[in-house]
Amino acid sequence: MYSAPGLLAILPYPNIDPIAFSIGPLAVHWYGIAYVVGIMLGWHYAKRMVARPELWPNGTSPMTAEKLDDFLVWVAGGIVLGGRIGYILFYDMGAVIENPVRAIQIWNGGMSFHGGLIGTTLAMIFFARRNAIPVWSLFDTVATVAPFGLFFGRLANFVNGELWGRISDVPWAMVFPTGGPFARHPSQLYEAVLEGIVLLLVLRVLTHHVKALRKPGTVAGAFVCGYALSRIFVEFFREPDPQLGYLAFGWLTMGMVLSLPMLAIGIWAILRARGAAPTP
């Protein structure tokens, strides 16, 4: 374990092999497993939600369990394609232009949440229109389960030793293999807790106790706001991407810039839902 003067890492980084297991020449990474587990848990949770019509407007679920099964492929495609394309556009365009093969090397930089959100939103709009499903209720459905994917995705970032935090002397600081001989914030774990566990619990209260699903768009707006606020907060502890650095003021990062419009959109969605006619 390395440390810098005055920056002793108390907790050792576990150094987990990013490859979970191999089958012949095929290497299965924890990153891929995290995406599969997050999507499958979200799918199971969503099926339980649509099986409770009393939670939804007019006591009617917006879709059947069978339609939700069909949507699984759409949302997986939206997450993966949108997440990867978003990362390239927002963070890695220069490197991809120099080496186009890098575009499909998902282990180089990984995925962008903001890109994945755009890809998933487009998938939801197309699927809802094709299957006569209220689009805002579909937004709400996906929003309630998105924290599962975020939680496991951030754990995968931690296992990969990527997206680590800024140099710190907090007792739980760690020295990451690719982060130099400095103890840093394990910011991936901060995000896993805030974007995953805390946000899931907040949305659970809204859906099951406040009955917010009866006003379509409320839960989706709350999720977008919750993620944006969590991301902006953690960005103060997370090291910015080296190819971008700080954009201004010595603290403004691309993650913050991309999250601010999300916050505005989330507030708009909540206000729009509040202004809609009430449903029993």
MODACOR-V581639 format. One record per backbone hydrogen bond with DSSP energy under -0.5 kcal/mol. NH is the residue of the N-H (numbers start at 0). CO is the residue of the C=O. E is the energy in kcal/mol with one decimal. If there is no record, write none. Layout:
BEGIN
NH/CO/E  NH/CO/E
END
This chain:
BEGIN
3/6/-0.8  6/3/-2.9  9/7/-0.6  10/172/-1.0  11/9/-0.5  19/17/-0.7  19/27/-2.1  20/27/-1.4  22/25/-3.1  23/21/-0.5  25/22/-2.0  26/24/-0.6  27/20/-3.0  27/25/-0.5  28/26/-0.7  29/17/-2.8  32/28/-1.9  33/29/-2.8  34/30/-1.7  35/31/-2.1  36/32/-3.0  37/33/-2.6  38/34/-2.4  39/35/-2.6  40/36/-2.6  41/37/-2.1  42/38/-2.5  43/39/-2.2  44/40/-2.5  45/41/-2.7  46/42/-2.0  47/43/-1.5  48/44/-1.7  49/45/-2.5  50/46/-0.9  51/48/-1.8  52/50/-0.6  54/51/-1.9  55/52/-1.5  56/212/-0.6  58/55/-1.9  59/56/-1.6  67/63/-1.8  68/64/-1.9  69/65/-1.9  70/66/-2.1  71/67/-1.0  71/68/-0.6  72/68/-0.5  72/69/-0.7  73/69/-0.8  74/70/-2.8  75/71/-2.1  76/72/-2.1  77/73/-2.4  78/74/-2.5  79/75/-2.4  80/76/-2.5  81/76/-0.5  81/77/-1.6  82/78/-2.3  83/79/-2.2  84/80/-2.6  85/81/-2.5  86/82/-1.8  87/83/-2.1  88/84/-2.6  89/85/-2.8  90/86/-2.5  91/86/-1.2  91/87/-0.8  92/87/-0.5  95/91/-2.0  96/92/-2.3  97/93/-1.7  98/94/-1.9  101/98/-2.2  102/99/-1.8  103/100/-1.5  104/101/-1.1  105/103/-1.6  107/104/-2.4  108/106/-1.2  109/105/-0.5  111/82/-2.2  112/110/-0.5  115/111/-2.5  116/112/-2.6  117/113/-1.8  118/114/-2.6  119/115/-2.7  120/116/-2.5  121/117/-2.3  122/118/-2.0  123/119/-2.5  124/120/-2.4  125/121/-2.4  126/122/-2.4  127/123/-2.8  128/124/-2.2  129/125/-2.0  130/126/-1.7  131/127/-0.5  131/128/-0.6  132/127/-2.3  137/133/-1.9  138/134/-2.4  139/135/-2.2  140/136/-2.3  141/137/-2.3  142/138/-2.4  143/139/-2.0  144/140/-0.8  144/141/-0.7  145/141/-1.5  146/142/-0.5  147/144/-1.6  148/144/-0.7  149/145/-2.0  150/146/-2.5  151/147/-2.1  152/148/-2.4  153/149/-2.3  154/150/-1.8  155/151/-2.0  156/152/-1.8  157/153/-1.9  158/154/-2.5  159/155/-2.4  160/156/-0.5  160/157/-1.0  161/156/-2.4  164/184/-2.2  165/236/-3.1  167/182/-2.4  172/169/-2.1  173/183/-2.7  175/173/-0.7  175/181/-0.5  178/175/-1.8  181/179/-1.4  182/6/-0.5  183/173/-3.4  184/165/-2.3  186/184/-2.0  188/185/-1.4  189/185/-1.2  190/186/-2.3  191/187/-2.1  192/188/-2.1  193/189/-2.6  194/190/-2.5  195/190/-0.7  195/191/-0.9  196/191/-1.3  197/192/-3.1  198/193/-1.5  199/195/-1.9  200/196/-2.2  201/197/-2.3  202/198/-2.4  203/199/-2.1  204/200/-2.0  205/201/-2.0  206/202/-2.6  207/203/-2.6  208/204/-2.0  209/204/-2.2  211/205/-3.1  213/210/-1.5  214/211/-1.8  215/213/-0.6  217/214/-2.1  220/216/-2.3  221/217/-2.4  222/218/-2.5  223/219/-2.4  224/220/-2.4  225/221/-2.8  226/222/-2.9  227/223/-2.4  228/224/-2.6  229/225/-2.2  230/226/-3.0  231/227/-2.5  232/228/-2.2  233/229/-2.5  234/230/-2.0  235/231/-0.5  235/232/-1.3  236/233/-2.4  237/233/-1.2  238/163/-1.6  243/240/-1.9  244/240/-3.5  246/251/-3.3  247/251/-0.8  250/247/-1.7  251/247/-2.4  256/252/-2.1  257/253/-2.7  258/254/-1.2  259/255/-1.8  260/256/-0.8  261/257/-0.6  262/258/-2.1  263/259/-1.9  264/260/-2.6  265/261/-2.8  266/262/-2.2  267/263/-2.3  268/264/-2.5  269/265/-2.1  270/266/-2.5  271/267/-2.7  272/268/-2.2  273/269/-2.3  274/270/-1.6  275/271/-0.5  275/272/-0.9
END
